[in-house]
Amino acid sequence: MHSTGEKPGTGVYTCTMCAQKVVLDDKSDKLPPCPKCQNTNYSK
């Protein structure tokens, strides 16, 4: 599980609450709060 503010690396992360997908294209990108429900936890 990954949380908002982490830099988990490139890839597609899925919100654990609403299944909204967030794509990080750079290793230095931080996970934002979910744009749909503001949840802070993601699975990859």
C-alpha distance matrix in Angstrom:
0.0 3.8 6.9 10.4 12.6 10.6 12.3 9.9 13.0 14.6 13.5 12.7 9.6 9.9 9.9 8.8 12.3 14.7 13.4 14.8 14.0 13.9 15.3 15.2 18.4 18.7 17.0 17.9 16.5 14.2 11.8 14.1 13.9 14.0 17.6 18.3 17.2 15.9 12.6 10.2 6.7 5.7 5.0 7.4
3.8 0.0 3.8 7.1 9.0 6.9 8.9 7.2 10.5 12.5 12.0 11.5 8.4 9.6 9.5 9.7 12.8 14.9 13.7 14.1 13.0 11.9 13.2 12.6 15.9 15.8 14.1 14.6 13.0 10.5 8.2 10.8 11.2 11.9 15.4 16.9 16.0 14.1 11.3 8.3 5.7 5.1 6.1 7.9
6.9 3.8 0.0 3.8 6.3 5.9 9.0 8.9 12.3 14.3 14.2 13.4 10.1 10.9 9.6 10.2 12.4 14.6 14.3 14.1 13.6 12.1 13.9 13.3 16.8 16.5 15.1 14.6 12.6 9.3 6.9 8.5 8.4 10.1 13.6 15.3 14.0 11.5 9.0 5.4 4.6 6.1 8.8 11.0
10.4 7.1 3.8 0.0 3.8 5.6 8.7 9.9 12.7 14.3 14.6 13.8 10.9 11.8 10.3 11.9 13.3 14.9 14.9 13.8 13.3 11.2 13.1 12.3 15.8 15.4 14.6 13.3 10.8 7.1 4.8 5.2 5.5 8.3 11.3 13.6 12.7 9.7 8.4 4.9 6.5 8.0 11.3 13.1
12.6 9.0 6.3 3.8 0.0 3.8 6.7 9.2 11.8 14.0 15.2 15.3 13.0 14.8 13.8 15.5 17.1 18.6 18.3 16.9 15.9 13.1 14.1 12.3 15.2 14.0 12.8 10.8 8.9 5.2 5.2 6.3 8.2 11.3 13.7 16.6 16.0 12.7 12.0 8.6 10.1 11.2 14.0 15.1
10.6 6.9 5.9 5.6 3.8 0.0 3.8 5.8 8.9 11.6 13.1 13.8 11.8 14.1 13.9 15.4 17.7 19.3 18.4 17.3 15.8 13.1 13.5 11.3 14.0 12.6 10.5 9.3 8.3 5.3 5.7 8.6 10.7 13.1 15.8 18.5 18.1 15.2 13.8 10.2 10.2 10.4 12.3 12.9
12.3 8.9 9.0 8.7 6.7 3.8 0.0 3.8 5.7 8.6 10.9 12.6 11.6 14.7 15.4 17.3 19.9 21.0 19.5 18.1 15.8 12.8 12.1 9.1 11.1 9.2 6.8 6.0 5.8 4.6 6.5 10.0 12.9 14.8 17.0 20.0 20.2 17.6 16.5 13.2 12.9 12.1 13.3 12.7
9.9 7.2 8.9 9.9 9.2 5.8 3.8 0.0 3.8 7.0 8.6 10.4 9.5 12.7 14.1 15.6 18.7 19.8 17.8 17.1 14.5 12.1 11.2 8.8 10.9 9.7 7.3 8.4 8.1 7.5 7.7 11.5 14.0 15.1 17.7 20.1 20.4 18.3 16.6 13.5 12.1 10.4 10.6 9.5
13.0 10.5 12.3 12.7 11.8 8.9 5.7 3.8 0.0 3.8 6.6 9.5 10.1 13.8 15.8 17.9 20.9 21.5 19.0 17.8 14.7 12.1 10.0 7.1 7.9 6.7 4.3 7.0 7.2 8.4 9.4 13.0 16.0 16.7 18.7 21.3 22.2 20.4 19.1 16.3 15.1 12.8 12.6 10.5
14.6 12.5 14.3 14.3 14.0 11.6 8.6 7.0 3.8 0.0 3.8 7.2 9.1 12.9 15.5 18.0 20.9 20.7 17.9 16.4 12.9 10.4 7.5 4.9 5.0 5.5 5.5 8.5 7.9 9.9 10.3 13.5 16.4 16.5 17.9 20.3 21.8 20.6 19.6 17.4 16.2 13.4 12.9 10.2
13.5 12.0 14.2 14.6 15.2 13.1 10.9 8.6 6.6 3.8 0.0 3.8 6.5 10.0 13.2 15.6 18.5 18.1 14.9 13.7 10.1 8.4 5.8 5.4 6.6 8.7 9.2 11.9 10.4 11.7 10.8 13.7 16.0 15.2 16.6 18.5 20.1 19.4 18.3 16.7 15.0 11.7 10.7 7.6
12.7 11.5 13.4 13.8 15.3 13.8 12.6 10.4 9.5 7.2 3.8 0.0 3.8 6.7 10.1 12.7 15.4 14.6 11.3 10.1 6.5 5.7 4.5 6.4 8.8 11.4 12.3 14.4 12.0 12.5 10.5 12.6 14.2 12.7 14.0 15.4 17.1 17.0 15.8 14.8 13.1 9.6 8.8 6.3
9.6 8.4 10.1 10.9 13.0 11.8 11.6 9.5 10.1 9.1 6.5 3.8 0.0 3.8 6.7 9.2 12.0 11.9 9.0 8.3 5.6 5.2 6.3 7.9 11.1 13.1 13.3 14.8 12.2 11.4 8.6 10.6 11.5 10.0 12.2 13.4 14.3 14.0 12.4 11.3 9.4 5.8 5.6 4.6
9.9 9.6 10.9 11.8 14.8 14.1 14.7 12.7 13.8 12.9 10.0 6.7 3.8 0.0 3.8 6.2 8.7 8.3 5.3 5.7 4.5 6.4 8.8 11.2 14.5 16.7 17.1 18.3 15.4 14.1 10.7 11.7 11.4 9.0 11.3 11.4 12.0 12.5 10.6 10.6 8.4 5.2 5.3 6.1
9.9 9.5 9.6 10.3 13.8 13.9 15.4 14.1 15.8 15.5 13.2 10.1 6.7 3.8 0.0 3.8 5.5 5.8 4.7 5.3 6.3 7.9 11.2 13.3 16.9 18.7 18.9 19.5 16.4 14.3 10.6 10.6 9.1 6.6 9.5 9.1 8.8 9.2 7.0 7.7 6.1 4.5 6.5 8.9
8.8 9.7 10.2 11.9 15.5 15.4 17.3 15.6 17.9 18.0 15.6 12.7 9.2 6.2 3.8 0.0 3.8 6.1 5.9 8.3 9.7 11.5 14.6 16.4 20.1 21.6 21.4 22.0 19.2 16.9 13.2 13.5 11.5 9.5 12.7 11.7 10.3 10.9 7.8 8.5 5.9 5.2 6.4 9.7
12.3 12.8 12.4 13.3 17.1 17.7 19.9 18.7 20.9 20.9 18.5 15.4 12.0 8.7 5.5 3.8 0.0 3.8 6.1 8.2 10.9 13.0 16.5 18.7 22.3 24.1 24.1 24.4 21.3 18.8 15.0 14.3 11.5 9.1 11.7 9.8 7.8 9.3 6.6 9.0 7.9 8.4 10.1 13.3
14.7 14.9 14.6 14.9 18.6 19.3 21.0 19.8 21.5 20.7 18.1 14.6 11.9 8.3 5.8 6.1 3.8 0.0 3.9 5.6 9.0 11.7 15.3 18.0 21.5 23.7 24.4 24.8 21.4 19.3 15.6 14.5 12.1 8.7 10.3 7.7 6.9 9.6 8.3 11.1 10.4 10.0 11.5 13.9
13.4 13.7 14.3 14.9 18.3 18.4 19.5 17.8 19.0 17.9 14.9 11.3 9.0 5.3 4.7 5.9 6.1 3.9 0.0 3.8 6.2 9.5 12.7 15.6 18.9 21.4 22.1 23.0 19.8 18.2 14.6 14.3 12.8 9.4 11.0 9.3 9.7 11.8 10.2 12.0 10.5 8.7 9.3 10.9
14.8 14.1 14.1 13.8 16.9 17.3 18.1 17.1 17.8 16.4 13.7 10.1 8.3 5.7 5.3 8.3 8.2 5.6 3.8 0.0 3.8 6.7 10.2 13.3 16.5 19.1 20.3 20.9 17.5 16.2 12.7 11.9 10.8 7.2 7.8 6.7 8.5 10.3 9.9 11.6 11.0 9.3 10.7 11.7
14.0 13.0 13.6 13.3 15.9 15.8 15.8 14.5 14.7 12.9 10.1 6.5 5.6 4.5 6.3 9.7 10.9 9.0 6.2 3.8 0.0 3.8 6.6 10.0 13.0 15.8 17.1 18.1 14.8 14.2 11.1 11.3 11.4 8.4 9.1 9.5 11.5 12.4 11.9 12.5 11.5 8.9 9.6 9.5
13.9 11.9 12.1 11.2 13.1 13.1 12.8 12.1 12.1 10.4 8.4 5.7 5.2 6.4 7.9 11.5 13.0 11.7 9.5 6.7 3.8 0.0 3.8 6.6 9.9 12.4 13.9 14.6 11.1 10.7 8.0 8.5 9.7 7.8 8.4 10.3 12.3 12.2 12.0 11.7 11.4 8.9 10.3 9.8
15.3 13.2 13.9 13.1 14.1 13.5 12.1 11.2 10.0 7.5 5.8 4.5 6.3 8.8 11.2 14.6 16.5 15.3 12.7 10.2 6.6 3.8 0.0 3.8 6.4 9.4 11.3 12.6 9.6 10.5 9.0 10.3 12.5 11.3 11.7 13.8 16.1 15.7 15.5 14.7 14.1 11.3 11.9 10.2
15.2 12.6 13.3 12.3 12.3 11.3 9.1 8.8 7.1 4.9 5.4 6.4 7.9 11.2 13.3 16.4 18.7 18.0 15.6 13.3 10.0 6.6 3.8 0.0 3.8 5.8 7.6 8.8 6.2 7.9 7.6 9.9 12.9 12.8 13.5 16.3 18.1 16.9 16.7 15.1 14.6 12.2 12.9 11.1
18.4 15.9 16.8 15.8 15.2 14.0 11.1 10.9 7.9 5.0 6.6 8.8 11.1 14.5 16.9 20.1 22.3 21.5 18.9 16.5 13.0 9.9 6.4 3.8 0.0 3.8 6.9 8.8 7.3 10.3 11.0 13.2 16.5 16.4 16.7 19.5 21.7 20.5 20.5 18.8 18.4 15.9 16.2 13.7
18.7 15.8 16.5 15.4 14.0 12.6 9.2 9.7 6.7 5.5 8.7 11.4 13.1 16.7 18.7 21.6 24.1 23.7 21.4 19.1 15.8 12.4 9.4 5.8 3.8 0.0 3.8 5.4 5.4 9.0 11.0 13.5 17.1 17.8 18.4 21.6 23.4 21.6 21.5 19.3 19.0 16.9 17.4 15.2
17.0 14.1 15.1 14.6 12.8 10.5 6.8 7.3 4.3 5.5 9.2 12.3 13.3 17.1 18.9 21.4 24.1 24.4 22.1 20.3 17.1 13.9 11.3 7.6 6.9 3.8 0.0 3.8 5.7 8.4 10.7 13.9 17.4 18.6 19.9 23.0 24.2 22.2 21.5 18.8 18.2 16.3 16.6 14.5
17.9 14.6 14.6 13.3 10.8 9.3 6.0 8.4 7.0 8.5 11.9 14.4 14.8 18.3 19.5 22.0 24.4 24.8 23.0 20.9 18.1 14.6 12.6 8.8 8.8 5.4 3.8 0.0 3.8 6.5 9.8 12.5 16.1 17.9 19.1 22.5 23.5 21.0 20.8 17.9 18.1 16.9 18.0 16.6
16.5 13.0 12.6 10.8 8.9 8.3 5.8 8.1 7.2 7.9 10.4 12.0 12.2 15.4 16.4 19.2 21.3 21.4 19.8 17.5 14.8 11.1 9.6 6.2 7.3 5.4 5.7 3.8 0.0 3.8 6.7 9.0 12.7 14.3 15.3 18.7 19.9 17.6 17.6 15.1 15.6 14.4 15.9 14.8
14.2 10.5 9.3 7.1 5.2 5.3 4.6 7.5 8.4 9.9 11.7 12.5 11.4 14.1 14.3 16.9 18.8 19.3 18.2 16.2 14.2 10.7 10.5 7.9 10.3 9.0 8.4 6.5 3.8 0.0 3.8 6.2 9.7 11.9 13.5 16.8 17.4 14.7 14.5 11.7 12.5 12.1 14.2 14.0
11.8 8.2 6.9 4.8 5.2 5.7 6.5 7.7 9.4 10.3 10.8 10.5 8.6 10.7 10.6 13.2 15.0 15.6 14.6 12.7 11.1 8.0 9.0 7.6 11.0 11.0 10.7 9.8 6.7 3.8 0.0 3.8 6.8 8.5 10.6 13.6 14.0 11.5 11.0 8.5 9.2 8.7 11.2 11.6
14.1 10.8 8.5 5.2 6.3 8.6 10.0 11.5 13.0 13.5 13.7 12.6 10.6 11.7 10.6 13.5 14.3 14.5 14.3 11.9 11.3 8.5 10.3 9.9 13.2 13.5 13.9 12.5 9.0 6.2 3.8 0.0 3.8 6.2 7.7 11.0 11.4 8.7 9.3 7.6 9.7 10.0 13.3 14.2
13.9 11.2 8.4 5.5 8.2 10.7 12.9 14.0 16.0 16.4 16.0 14.2 11.5 11.4 9.1 11.5 11.5 12.1 12.8 10.8 11.4 9.7 12.5 12.9 16.5 17.1 17.4 16.1 12.7 9.7 6.8 3.8 0.0 3.8 6.2 8.6 8.1 5.0 5.8 5.1 8.1 9.4 13.1 14.9
14.0 11.9 10.1 8.3 11.3 13.1 14.8 15.1 16.7 16.5 15.2 12.7 10.0 9.0 6.6 9.5 9.1 8.7 9.4 7.2 8.4 7.8 11.3 12.8 16.4 17.8 18.6 17.9 14.3 11.9 8.5 6.2 3.8 0.0 3.8 5.4 5.6 4.4 5.2 6.3 8.2 8.6 11.9 13.8
17.6 15.4 13.6 11.3 13.7 15.8 17.0 17.7 18.7 17.9 16.6 14.0 12.2 11.3 9.5 12.7 11.7 10.3 11.0 7.8 9.1 8.4 11.7 13.5 16.7 18.4 19.9 19.1 15.3 13.5 10.6 7.7 6.2 3.8 0.0 3.8 6.1 5.9 8.4 10.0 12.0 12.1 15.1 16.4
18.3 16.9 15.3 13.6 16.6 18.5 20.0 20.1 21.3 20.3 18.5 15.4 13.4 11.4 9.1 11.7 9.8 7.7 9.3 6.7 9.5 10.3 13.8 16.3 19.5 21.6 23.0 22.5 18.7 16.8 13.6 11.0 8.6 5.4 3.8 0.0 3.8 6.1 8.2 11.0 12.6 12.7 15.5 17.2
17.2 16.0 14.0 12.7 16.0 18.1 20.2 20.4 22.2 21.8 20.1 17.1 14.3 12.0 8.8 10.3 7.8 6.9 9.7 8.5 11.5 12.3 16.1 18.1 21.7 23.4 24.2 23.5 19.9 17.4 14.0 11.4 8.1 5.6 6.1 3.8 0.0 3.9 5.5 9.0 10.9 12.0 15.1 17.5
15.9 14.1 11.5 9.7 12.7 15.2 17.6 18.3 20.4 20.6 19.4 17.0 14.0 12.5 9.2 10.9 9.3 9.6 11.8 10.3 12.4 12.2 15.7 16.9 20.5 21.6 22.2 21.0 17.6 14.7 11.5 8.7 5.0 4.4 5.9 6.1 3.9 0.0 3.8 6.4 9.3 11.2 14.7 17.2
12.6 11.3 9.0 8.4 12.0 13.8 16.5 16.6 19.1 19.6 18.3 15.8 12.4 10.6 7.0 7.8 6.6 8.3 10.2 9.9 11.9 12.0 15.5 16.7 20.5 21.5 21.5 20.8 17.6 14.5 11.0 9.3 5.8 5.2 8.4 8.2 5.5 3.8 0.0 3.8 6.0 8.3 11.8 14.8
10.2 8.3 5.4 4.9 8.6 10.2 13.2 13.5 16.3 17.4 16.7 14.8 11.3 10.6 7.7 8.5 9.0 11.1 12.0 11.6 12.5 11.7 14.7 15.1 18.8 19.3 18.8 17.9 15.1 11.7 8.5 7.6 5.1 6.3 10.0 11.0 9.0 6.4 3.8 0.0 3.8 6.8 10.5 13.4
6.7 5.7 4.6 6.5 10.1 10.2 12.9 12.1 15.1 16.2 15.0 13.1 9.4 8.4 6.1 5.9 7.9 10.4 10.5 11.0 11.5 11.4 14.1 14.6 18.4 19.0 18.2 18.1 15.6 12.5 9.2 9.7 8.1 8.2 12.0 12.6 10.9 9.3 6.0 3.8 0.0 3.8 7.1 10.3
5.7 5.1 6.1 8.0 11.2 10.4 12.1 10.4 12.8 13.4 11.7 9.6 5.8 5.2 4.5 5.2 8.4 10.0 8.7 9.3 8.9 8.9 11.3 12.2 15.9 16.9 16.3 16.9 14.4 12.1 8.7 10.0 9.4 8.6 12.1 12.7 12.0 11.2 8.3 6.8 3.8 0.0 3.8 6.7
5.0 6.1 8.8 11.3 14.0 12.3 13.3 10.6 12.6 12.9 10.7 8.8 5.6 5.3 6.5 6.4 10.1 11.5 9.3 10.7 9.6 10.3 11.9 12.9 16.2 17.4 16.6 18.0 15.9 14.2 11.2 13.3 13.1 11.9 15.1 15.5 15.1 14.7 11.8 10.5 7.1 3.8 0.0 3.8
7.4 7.9 11.0 13.1 15.1 12.9 12.7 9.5 10.5 10.2 7.6 6.3 4.6 6.1 8.9 9.7 13.3 13.9 10.9 11.7 9.5 9.8 10.2 11.1 13.7 15.2 14.5 16.6 14.8 14.0 11.6 14.2 14.9 13.8 16.4 17.2 17.5 17.2 14.8 13.4 10.3 6.7 3.8 0.0
